[in-house]
Amino acid sequence: MVSRATLAKDAEGQRAAREGVRHRVFVLHGLLGSQENWVPAGKKLVERHPDLELVLVDLRNHGKSFHSPDAGFPHMVDDLLRLREHLLASSDSSQIAHTSVVGHSLGGKAAMFFAMRHPELVSRVAVVDIAPKRYDVEYFRLLFDRMLGLNFAHVQKREDAERHLLAFAEEYAEHLKGAAAVEDELASAQKTLNNLDMIPAQRLAQDVGSKAFRAFVLKNMERSTGGGDNGHAWHWRSNVRGLSEAIDELGGFALPPSTVCTLPATLPALFLRGGASPYVRDADAELIRGLFPNAETVTVPNAGHLVHVSHPGETVATLGEFLAR
């Protein structure tokens, strides 16, 4: 079963459960993320809304959850269904009145698929900075290749891995020196870090220059116990190779038609996007409404793709108001 952590305001939450009004919310992270990404915003959310019980989930192949070659969305949906049934069978879950799903990026797609496959189980669905469409995955191929190219025999401390990531920017700079259109490429590279229209290598070269980005990627590393594999001190906690092999499917948006139900037109849906992120564009509104007729879109000004990390206050306020209706 997938790993999870539960956040609830104990005294008020227990009272609310006894009165039958507790609202359980499954919260799903993005690609290469983990449940830890949602802890700061999650704590604020349950403080403001004590009837909420947040279940922060590590998707398969991420965080503390198991590794599997079956990395696609149908399997994530099944994982969430099994977790839901397991929690409902526990003695303290008999008074759960509502169940909702919140997901960021990859987790947002998984949340949508769960609602599409089991609409009768979902009270509300909130999707953070992702649209129901296919995205180009070349950027992630490059990132995974860089991660898989890290030789852990030479990694004694986290800074060694950080230098390996940074070297990508140096290698790309060397590539530019030999390019025929150096000035044009450099000018293009001044675009925003999150610009999906950039050449993927340019975008990754800029991203690895960000300490926050490197810290995010390296949260997927952990110390080996008992000498680890081949005696290495560190290893990837997430299933980097498995995710790399599945990236085409994860970048898309498709489930076998036989597994998808028609969503009720009245199902409340929230799409929360970053104003400085290109992941959800104005043109995506038609796609969103085609699947979720009752969807509303809220934009957080100046926020990038990690909306809940960079702007937790706005995220908590928006999600709290939506879930409390």
C-alpha positions, 0 to 999 in steps of 0.5 A: 500500500502507498505511504501516507501521512494524516494531518488533522486538528485533533480536538476539533477534528475528533469533535467534528467526526463525532458529529458526522461532518469530517471531510477527508481530503486525499492530497497528491504531489507532483512528479519527483515530489512527495507528501512532504511538499504539502506539509506546510500548506496542509498544516495551515489548512487544517488549522483554519478548517478543523473539520478537514482531515488531510491524507498526504499520499506518496504516489507509487515510485515516489517518497516512501511508497513502493517501486513498481514497473507499473507506473501509469495512472490506472495503477495510481487510481487503484492505489488510491482506491485501496487506500480509501477503502483501508481507511474507511474500514478503520474504527475511527472513520465511520463518520466521514461525510465527504471525500475529496481529492486535491492534486498538484501536477502529476498528482493533479492528473491522478486526481482527475483520473480518480474522479473520472473513474469513481465519480460516485466516491468524490465530493470535490476535486481540486487540481493545482497547475496542470491541465487535462492534456499531453505535455512535451516530456523532453525536458523530463527525459533530460532531467532523468538522464542527468539523475541516472547519470549520477555515479553514487560511488563518487557521492559522499555528501549531498553537495557532490550530487548538487555539483553533478546537477550544476554541471549540466548548465556548464556543459550546455554553456559549452554547447552554446559556444559552439552553436551557430546562433549563439546570440539568438539562443542566449536571448531566448534563454532569458525567458522565464524559468517556467517557460515551456516553449523554451528549448528543453535543454535551455530550460533545464540549464536555467533550472539547475542554476536555482538552488531551490530547484536543486534542493527539490530534485535532491530530496529524492536522495536518501542515505543508504543503510547497512552499506546500501547497494554496492556499498554506496552511501546514497541512493535515489529514494524515488524510482527514477528509472521506472519514472523515466521509462513511463514518462511518455504515459505520465506526460499524456492524459489517457485512460482506457475508455472502458475504465472511465465514467461520465462525470456528473455535470454538477461535480464541484471542481477547482483548477488553481493555477500559477499566474507566472506558470505556463502549465495551464493556459487560457486556451485550456479552459475549453478542455477543462470544461469539457471534462468538468462542466462545473469547474472554476479556475483561480489564478494566483498572481506571480506564482510559478508551477509550485503554487502551494510552495511559493504561495501557501497563503493564497493556496490555503485560502483558495482550497479552504474556501472551496472545500468548505462549501 
